[in-house]
Amino acid sequence: MVENRGSDHENGDEEMVEVSQIRRRAITESEEPGSEIISIERVFEQKPVPTWREQLTVRAFVVSFFLSILFSIIVMKLNLTTGVIPSLNVSAGLLGFFFVKTWTTALERTGLVRQPFTRQENTVIQTCAVAAYDIAFSGGFASYLLGMSEITANQSTEANTPADIKNPALGWIIGFLFLVSFLGLFALVALRKIMVIDYKLIYPSGTATAHLINGFHTPEGSEIAKKQVKTLGKYFLFSFLWGFFKWFYTAEDSCGFQAFPTLGLKAYDNSFYFDFSTTYIGVGMICPYIVNASMLIGAIISWGIMWPLIGNREGSWYPRGLKSNDLHGLEGYKVFIAIALILGDGLYNFVKIVARTLPSLISRLKSKVNLKTLPVQDNNSDTSIATSFDDEQRTMYFLKDQIPKSVAIIGYVALAILSIIVLPHIFHPLKWYYILVIYITVPVLSFCNAYGAGLTDWNLASTYGKLFIFIIGAWAGSNGGVLAGLAACGIMMSIVTTSSDLMQDFRTGYMTLSSPRAMFISQVIGTGMGCIIAPCVFWLFYKAFKDIGIPGSQYPAPYAIIYRNIAILGVDGFSSLPKNCLVLCYITFVAAVLINLARDLAPKKIARFIPIPMAMAIPFYLGAYFTIDMCVGSLMLFIWECIDKTKAQIFGPAVASGLICGEGLWSLPQSILALAKVNPPICMRFLSRKDNSRVDTFLST
């Protein structure tokens, strides 16, 4: 019976064999050092490695520019809606391969001389694009920058004086980003050898991207790449057209598929509904199952249990008749309990990383042992001397094009001095000595964050930013302390994020034999692109949608009010919170620490089922609807893996990327239509049977 299934099954078997060959070649070399069967660099041994100048091509930066615009739009939309940003490194590598391969294939058919498209050039594209779109996150457009605005300040009854408000303007935002974003590139560049070669840090996202790029450029990998790109294109087109279709039914904010009460009207009132967003279905397919499950658990605990119970205490725990966004009412519980969960999780991980980093450093310095033996994993494997052919090749090329330490030191000091002079003119409450303290502290925190990201792939830049909101806000006091704290958060987040991303990309470059000098220049160019592209994309959203930052709108930017309220807490203390809110915050803070402790102490078989507090906190303030979408994405991927696990692992990221990119790109023409005052023609709204009867009666009279 198996032999008579036909040609489709045979083609599938061939594809499965091809996929298996690629996956086998991507196995870590330490399993069989020097083995030609699984050695990636043996496959590329006959291909010359281009010089660092040859890796920096005009077409690479042209493609990077357009990818930067695309991903900045996607990240900005995610920022302004839920704040959940998946790793798009793999998507950048995939689309970079697609665009340049299309470019070179077209030139080849015309008979024009062309430069071969190498994996090093592919890495440069990915590095440049990621550096650019990361500014859309670290720039704080939906968090600390929007938290400074009058729109966010009006949602609170405190600290809404002119001294604590600075409305967005394209000019000062671009200037601010240029001042602070490049500092992160110089903060840790001198430590690249220690982080990548000596410590042998994994950087999971960077490693996965490198395997993808290496797979694209091997003979076997090119066939899989074509199928991946074709899959991405199909779902990209579907997602774009679906976004266009949904637009026709959204004449008002409360209309359309995002107002579809899929789980019933009562559940809809508590934000439990499926809003047909291909973006968040795709995000759900990329995010690990435990992240999506954690958010669903958080949604059930908050919107299913806590908020209805606290709402029943109106008139007892807080006054009746307050506005929905008044922090003295139910809104205060939503915001500050979410903050407590976020801080509990973030501070626990911060302490854990510092506790893991400092003893190993101190012991190595005392014993004067070669740093190559520094253990970075808690296992019994021998990390001391792996000298496979791949290791030798990668180390040789990684150390070939040195970036002088003097460039890093001079660049950091020069930019720090310039920032200390200029930033107080942008943010008047931010004194020069506040900035000096930040710049003295930030290299240490950048190292801790980059080290932690290398081990766990977890970026804690936002936690360091929140920490400095408290420190600088309390230092500045009530006269402009909120604005000073938010500005300090922006400086910290920008530098720490950029440093960590640079090391992540260095890991990718190490595994693809890309020149560190080319990588660094690509990062600089990408960061410069991002400092212009990201503010322009934000400005397009900001001008097109007048209700940005308002709860319940299409783009609520939930973290803006959270960051501002953290700053208010730092300045004013906890005296203005509603009754029992502080007690509940203490409970959730301790709960976050205990849950993390349980995850670390429990056996792996059990720990993988324990939820992540940081993910649980996201729906506490925002709502449950997007968690439904993401869980649908997880369910789709789970079913696919049950049917064909290998295909799901290979093509799942392509499907998810297509879904995310398609609807994300639709945001651009949607914004242009809004600016041109072209409104959707239909309002699709849902009513209960009783309300529908009343409307029919009214219309018939």
GUMITOR-41216 format. One line per field, with one value per residue (C-alpha): residue in one letter; z, y, x. Coordinates in steps of 0.25 Angstrom, whole numbers, plus 5000, padded with zeros to 4 digits. Example, Ala and Ser with C-alpha at 12.3 -4.5 7.8 and 13.67 -1.06 7.14 Angstrom:
2
res	a_s .
Z	5031_5029 .
Y	4982_4996 .
X	5049_5055 .
END
This chain:
701
res	m_v_e_n_r_g_s_d_h_e_n_g_d_e_e_m_v_e_v_s_q_i_r_r_r_a_i_t_e_s_e_e_p_g_s_e_i_i_s_i_e_r_v_f_e_q_k_p_v_p_t_w_r_e_q_l_t_v_r_a_f_v_v_s_f_f_l_s_i_l_f_s_i_i_v_m_k_l_n_l_t_t_g_v_i_p_s_l_n_v_s_a_g_l_l_g_f_f_f_v_k_t_w_t_t_a_l_e_r_t_g_l_v_r_q_p_f_t_r_q_e_n_t_v_i_q_t_c_a_v_a_a_y_d_i_a_f_s_g_g_f_a_s_y_l_l_g_m_s_e_i_t_a_n_q_s_t_e_a_n_t_p_a_d_i_k_n_p_a_l_g_w_i_i_g_f_l_f_l_v_s_f_l_g_l_f_a_l_v_a_l_r_k_i_m_v_i_d_y_k_l_i_y_p_s_g_t_a_t_a_h_l_i_n_g_f_h_t_p_e_g_s_e_i_a_k_k_q_v_k_t_l_g_k_y_f_l_f_s_f_l_w_g_f_f_k_w_f_y_t_a_e_d_s_c_g_f_q_a_f_p_t_l_g_l_k_a_y_d_n_s_f_y_f_d_f_s_t_t_y_i_g_v_g_m_i_c_p_y_i_v_n_a_s_m_l_i_g_a_i_i_s_w_g_i_m_w_p_l_i_g_n_r_e_g_s_w_y_p_r_g_l_k_s_n_d_l_h_g_l_e_g_y_k_v_f_i_a_i_a_l_i_l_g_d_g_l_y_n_f_v_k_i_v_a_r_t_l_p_s_l_i_s_r_l_k_s_k_v_n_l_k_t_l_p_v_q_d_n_n_s_d_t_s_i_a_t_s_f_d_d_e_q_r_t_m_y_f_l_k_d_q_i_p_k_s_v_a_i_i_g_y_v_a_l_a_i_l_s_i_i_v_l_p_h_i_f_h_p_l_k_w_y_y_i_l_v_i_y_i_t_v_p_v_l_s_f_c_n_a_y_g_a_g_l_t_d_w_n_l_a_s_t_y_g_k_l_f_i_f_i_i_g_a_w_a_g_s_n_g_g_v_l_a_g_l_a_a_c_g_i_m_m_s_i_v_t_t_s_s_d_l_m_q_d_f_r_t_g_y_m_t_l_s_s_p_r_a_m_f_i_s_q_v_i_g_t_g_m_g_c_i_i_a_p_c_v_f_w_l_f_y_k_a_f_k_d_i_g_i_p_g_s_q_y_p_a_p_y_a_i_i_y_r_n_i_a_i_l_g_v_d_g_f_s_s_l_p_k_n_c_l_v_l_c_y_i_t_f_v_a_a_v_l_i_n_l_a_r_d_l_a_p_k_k_i_a_r_f_i_p_i_p_m_a_m_a_i_p_f_y_l_g_a_y_f_t_i_d_m_c_v_g_s_l_m_l_f_i_w_e_c_i_d_k_t_k_a_q_i_f_g_p_a_v_a_s_g_l_i_c_g_e_g_l_w_s_l_p_q_s_i_l_a_l_a_k_v_n_p_p_i_c_m_r_f_l_s_r_k_d_n_s_r_v_d_t_f_l_s_t .
Z	5000_5003_4990_4982_4988_4975_4970_4981_4992_4984_4982_4997_5000_4991_4998_5012_5008_5004_5016_5025_5018_5021_5035_5037_5031_5041_5053_5063_5059_5074_5072_5062_5061_5048_5041_5026_5026_5035_5034_5028_5024_5016_5007_5004_5004_4989_4989_4992_5003_4998_5005_5015_5004_4994_5004_5005_4992_4987_4984_4998_5004_4994_4998_5013_5011_5006_5016_5027_5023_5022_5036_5042_5038_5044_5057_5059_5057_5067_5076_5075_5077_5087_5089_5086_5076_5071_5066_5051_5048_5041_5032_5029_5024_5016_5009_5007_5000_4992_4987_4983_4977_4968_4965_4961_4953_4945_4942_4938_4928_4921_4920_4928_4937_4951_4964_4971_4982_4994_5008_5014_5006_5011_5025_5022_5017_5029_5039_5033_5032_5047_5052_5045_5049_5063_5065_5063_5076_5084_5080_5089_5080_5087_5101_5107_5095_5094_5109_5109_5101_5105_5100_5110_5121_5120_5124_5138_5148_5153_5147_5135_5136_5125_5132_5130_5116_5102_5090_5078_5067_5056_5057_5072_5071_5059_5067_5080_5073_5065_5078_5086_5076_5072_5086_5087_5075_5082_5096_5094_5080_5087_5094_5082_5082_5097_5095_5082_5082_5097_5104_5092_5095_5086_5083_5078_5068_5062_5061_5055_5045_5041_5039_5030_5022_5021_5016_5005_4999_4999_4986_4994_5002_4989_4986_5000_4999_4987_4993_5006_4998_4989_5002_5008_4996_4995_5010_5008_4997_5005_5017_5009_5002_5015_5022_5010_5010_5025_5023_5016_5028_5038_5036_5051_5062_5068_5054_5046_5048_5060_5067_5064_5076_5073_5087_5090_5094_5109_5106_5096_5107_5115_5102_5099_5084_5071_5063_5050_5050_5041_5048_5062_5056_5050_5063_5070_5060_5063_5078_5086_5091_5106_5102_5096_5107_5117_5111_5110_5125_5128_5121_5128_5142_5139_5130_5133_5148_5155_5147_5148_5163_5166_5157_5167_5178_5172_5182_5193_5188_5179_5176_5167_5154_5150_5136_5130_5129_5143_5151_5164_5159_5152_5142_5154_5157_5142_5140_5153_5155_5141_5145_5157_5149_5139_5149_5157_5145_5140_5153_5156_5142_5144_5158_5152_5140_5149_5159_5148_5141_5153_5160_5147_5143_5157_5158_5145_5148_5161_5156_5143_5135_5120_5117_5106_5117_5123_5124_5119_5121_5133_5127_5127_5113_5111_5106_5106_5093_5081_5069_5058_5044_5044_5057_5052_5039_5046_5057_5046_5038_5050_5055_5041_5040_5054_5058_5066_5081_5079_5070_5080_5091_5084_5077_5091_5098_5087_5085_5101_5101_5090_5097_5110_5103_5094_5102_5113_5102_5097_5111_5120_5133_5129_5135_5129_5142_5140_5126_5131_5142_5131_5122_5133_5136_5123_5118_5130_5128_5113_5116_5125_5115_5104_5112_5116_5102_5098_5108_5107_5095_5105_5104_5117_5111_5115_5130_5131_5125_5135_5146_5142_5141_5156_5159_5150_5153_5168_5167_5158_5168_5165_5156_5143_5149_5140_5127_5132_5136_5123_5115_5123_5120_5105_5106_5114_5105_5092_5096_5103_5091_5081_5088_5090_5075_5070_5078_5072_5058_5061_5064_5051_5044_5051_5046_5031_5030_5029_5032_5046_5040_5029_5040_5048_5036_5032_5046_5046_5032_5037_5050_5042_5033_5045_5052_5040_5035_5049_5053_5039_5040_5054_5049_5038_5048_5057_5047_5040_5053_5063_5074_5076_5090_5094_5101_5093_5080_5068_5073_5088_5090_5104_5109_5108_5120_5127_5125_5130_5142_5146_5145_5154_5164_5164_5167_5176_5182_5184_5192_5180_5177_5180_5192_5193_5180_5186_5194_5180_5174_5185_5183_5168_5169_5179_5170_5158_5166_5171_5157_5152_5163_5161_5146_5149_5160_5154_5145_5131_5128_5138_5136_5121_5126_5136_5130_5128_5137_5127_5116_5126_5129_5115_5114_5128_5123_5108_5108_5104_5089_5083_5091_5085_5071_5075_5081_5068_5061_5072_5069_5054_5056_5066_5057_5045_5053_5057_5042_5037_5047_5038_5028_5039_5045_5031_5025_5038_5039_5024_5026_5039_5032_5021_5030_5038_5026_5018_5028_5033_5019_5017_5029_5019_5009_5020_5026_5013_5011_5025_5022_5009_5018_5010_5019_5018_5013_5022_5037_5042_5056_5065_5074_5084_5080_5090_5085_5070_5073_5079_5066_5057_5064_5064_5049_5046_5052 .
Y	5000_5010_5007_5011_5025_5032_5043_5053_5044_5042_5057_5059_5048_5055_5068_5061_5055_5069_5076_5065_5067_5082_5080_5070_5079_5090_5081_5087_5083_5079_5066_5061_5071_5071_5062_5066_5060_5071_5082_5094_5101_5088_5091_5105_5102_5103_5117_5129_5138_5152_5164_5173_5183_5173_5169_5184_5185_5196_5186_5181_5194_5197_5184_5187_5201_5195_5184_5194_5202_5189_5184_5198_5198_5184_5187_5201_5195_5184_5194_5203_5191_5181_5183_5169_5169_5155_5153_5157_5153_5141_5148_5159_5148_5141_5154_5159_5146_5147_5161_5160_5146_5152_5164_5156_5145_5157_5163_5149_5147_5160_5156_5167_5165_5162_5160_5147_5147_5142_5138_5149_5159_5153_5154_5169_5171_5164_5172_5186_5183_5178_5190_5199_5193_5191_5206_5205_5197_5204_5218_5216_5222_5214_5214_5225_5235_5235_5234_5248_5254_5262_5250_5241_5251_5254_5240_5242_5252_5254_5260_5266_5280_5286_5283_5268_5268_5268_5265_5258_5266_5259_5268_5266_5251_5249_5258_5250_5236_5240_5245_5232_5221_5220_5220_5205_5201_5206_5202_5187_5186_5184_5172_5164_5154_5151_5150_5141_5133_5133_5131_5123_5130_5124_5136_5126_5136_5140_5125_5121_5133_5128_5114_5119_5128_5116_5107_5117_5118_5103_5095_5087_5099_5108_5098_5099_5114_5115_5107_5116_5129_5124_5120_5133_5141_5133_5136_5150_5153_5146_5155_5168_5165_5161_5174_5181_5173_5176_5191_5192_5189_5198_5212_5214_5209_5200_5194_5182_5169_5174_5176_5162_5155_5141_5136_5143_5157_5156_5150_5162_5172_5166_5166_5151_5150_5146_5159_5152_5158_5151_5159_5152_5139_5140_5145_5133_5124_5130_5131_5119_5111_5115_5130_5129_5120_5129_5141_5133_5129_5144_5148_5138_5142_5157_5159_5147_5147_5159_5171_5166_5164_5177_5184_5179_5187_5200_5210_5202_5201_5213_5224_5222_5229_5231_5231_5218_5223_5229_5223_5225_5214_5201_5206_5208_5193_5189_5198_5196_5181_5179_5188_5179_5166_5173_5178_5165_5157_5167_5169_5154_5152_5164_5158_5144_5149_5158_5146_5137_5147_5153_5140_5134_5147_5148_5134_5135_5148_5142_5129_5136_5124_5126_5132_5121_5111_5120_5111_5118_5106_5098_5084_5074_5077_5080_5095_5096_5093_5090_5092_5086_5091_5100_5106_5109_5115_5124_5128_5132_5141_5147_5152_5156_5170_5176_5188_5197_5198_5213_5215_5209_5217_5230_5228_5226_5237_5247_5243_5244_5258_5262_5256_5263_5276_5275_5266_5276_5286_5275_5271_5283_5275_5265_5271_5268_5261_5251_5247_5246_5236_5228_5228_5223_5212_5207_5199_5190_5188_5186_5175_5168_5169_5164_5153_5149_5150_5141_5130_5131_5140_5149_5164_5172_5186_5190_5186_5194_5206_5204_5204_5217_5223_5221_5226_5238_5242_5241_5249_5260_5261_5267_5278_5271_5257_5250_5255_5253_5239_5236_5242_5234_5222_5225_5227_5214_5205_5211_5208_5194_5189_5193_5187_5173_5173_5176_5164_5156_5160_5157_5143_5142_5148_5138_5126_5131_5136_5150_5161_5168_5181_5179_5176_5188_5197_5191_5193_5208_5210_5202_5210_5223_5218_5214_5228_5234_5223_5220_5234_5236_5223_5228_5241_5235_5227_5239_5249_5238_5233_5244_5234_5228_5225_5225_5213_5205_5211_5204_5208_5209_5208_5202_5203_5218_5220_5209_5216_5229_5223_5216_5230_5236_5225_5229_5243_5243_5229_5220_5230_5232_5218_5212_5204_5190_5193_5193_5180_5173_5179_5173_5160_5159_5164_5153_5143_5147_5144_5131_5126_5129_5122_5110_5110_5110_5100_5090_5079_5082_5073_5081_5095_5096_5096_5107_5121_5133_5145_5155_5149_5148_5163_5167_5165_5170_5184_5182_5171_5157_5158_5157_5145_5138_5141_5137_5124_5121_5123_5113_5103_5103_5101_5090_5083_5084_5078_5067_5064_5067_5072_5074_5082_5090_5094_5097_5105_5110_5122_5126_5125_5133_5144_5145_5147_5157_5165_5165_5171_5180_5185_5188_5198_5207_5209_5210_5221_5228_5227_5232_5244_5246_5246_5234_5226_5212_5211_5200_5199_5185_5184_5174_5176_5167_5162_5172_5184_5180_5180_5194_5198_5192_5199_5212_5211_5207_5219 .
X	5000_5011_5018_5005_5003_5007_5016_5012_5017_5030_5033_5030_5040_5051_5048_5049_5062_5067_5062_5069_5082_5082_5078_5089_5099_5095_5098_5108_5122_5126_5118_5129_5140_5146_5136_5135_5120_5115_5126_5119_5132_5137_5125_5130_5145_5146_5139_5148_5144_5142_5150_5142_5141_5135_5125_5120_5112_5103_5092_5093_5090_5079_5072_5075_5068_5055_5055_5057_5045_5037_5041_5040_5026_5023_5031_5024_5010_5013_5019_5006_4997_5002_5017_5020_5032_5036_5050_5051_5065_5062_5051_5062_5072_5061_5056_5070_5073_5060_5062_5077_5075_5064_5073_5085_5077_5070_5084_5089_5078_5082_5096_5102_5114_5110_5117_5113_5104_5111_5106_5115_5107_5094_5099_5103_5088_5082_5091_5088_5073_5072_5081_5071_5058_5063_5062_5047_5047_5059_5054_5043_5032_5021_5027_5036_5035_5020_5020_5025_5014_5002_4992_4998_5000_4985_4982_4987_4983_4997_5010_5003_5010_5018_5031_5027_5022_5029_5021_5027_5033_5041_5053_5056_5053_5063_5074_5072_5073_5086_5092_5089_5088_5102_5108_5104_5112_5125_5121_5125_5132_5145_5140_5135_5146_5143_5128_5128_5141_5146_5133_5127_5113_5102_5093_5082_5075_5089_5092_5079_5080_5095_5090_5079_5088_5098_5087_5083_5096_5100_5095_5085_5080_5077_5065_5060_5061_5053_5042_5043_5042_5031_5023_5026_5021_5008_5005_5010_5000_4988_4991_4992_4979_4972_4976_4971_4958_4956_4958_4945_4937_4944_4937_4939_4948_4937_4934_4940_4945_4953_4939_4934_4929_4934_4933_4920_4916_4919_4933_4935_4932_4944_4953_4952_4950_4957_4960_4965_4978_4988_4999_4997_4994_5008_5014_5008_5015_5028_5027_5030_5018_5021_5020_5007_5001_5007_5000_4987_4988_4991_4978_4970_4975_4973_4962_4954_4956_4963_4957_4942_4944_4951_4940_4930_4937_4934_4929_4937_4951_4951_4940_4929_4927_4942_4946_4951_4965_4966_4978_4970_4960_4961_4971_4981_4980_4982_4994_5002_4999_5004_5016_5019_5019_5028_5038_5038_5041_5052_5059_5060_5066_5075_5080_5082_5090_5099_5100_5104_5114_5122_5127_5132_5139_5145_5150_5157_5163_5168_5174_5179_5173_5172_5158_5156_5153_5141_5129_5116_5107_5103_5107_5118_5123_5137_5137_5152_5158_5149_5158_5150_5152_5140_5145_5159_5153_5143_5153_5164_5154_5148_5161_5166_5160_5162_5154_5164_5161_5165_5153_5143_5149_5150_5136_5129_5136_5133_5119_5117_5123_5114_5102_5105_5105_5093_5083_5080_5075_5065_5061_5062_5060_5071_5084_5098_5102_5091_5095_5110_5106_5098_5110_5119_5109_5104_5116_5115_5100_5102_5112_5102_5091_5099_5105_5091_5085_5097_5093_5077_5074_5066_5068_5066_5068_5054_5057_5070_5062_5051_5062_5068_5054_5053_5067_5068_5053_5055_5068_5061_5049_5036_5041_5042_5046_5036_5042_5056_5053_5047_5058_5069_5061_5062_5077_5079_5070_5076_5091_5088_5079_5089_5101_5094_5089_5103_5108_5097_5101_5115_5112_5104_5116_5126_5118_5117_5132_5127_5137_5135_5139_5129_5119_5122_5121_5108_5103_5107_5100_5088_5087_5088_5076_5068_5070_5063_5053_5047_5044_5038_5029_5025_5021_5013_5005_5004_4999_4990_4983_4979_4975_4989_4992_4977_4972_4962_4967_4973_4987_4986_5001_4999_5013_5013_5004_5012_5025_5020_5013_5027_5033_5021_5024_5039_5036_5023_5023_5011_5002_4992_4989_4974_4971_4978_4985_4999_4996_4992_5005_5014_5007_5009_5023_5026_5018_5027_5040_5034_5030_5043_5050_5041_5045_5060_5059_5049_5054_5053_5042_5033_5040_5036_5021_5023_5018_5027_5023_5027_5018_5007_5007_5005_4990_4988_4987_4984_4974_4972_4968_4982_4986_4974_4980_4994_4989_4982_4995_5002_4990_4992_5007_5005_4995_5005_5016_5007_5005_5019_5029_5041_5033_5027_5040_5046_5034_5027_5036_5033_5018_5019_5028_5018_5006_5013_5019_5007_4997_5009_5011_4996_4998_5006_4994_4984_4992_4993_4978_4975_4984_4976_4963_4958_4949_4944_4930_4924_4923_4921_4916_4909_4898_4890_4877_4870_4878_4876_4861_4861_4869_4859_4848_4855_4858_4843_4837 .
END
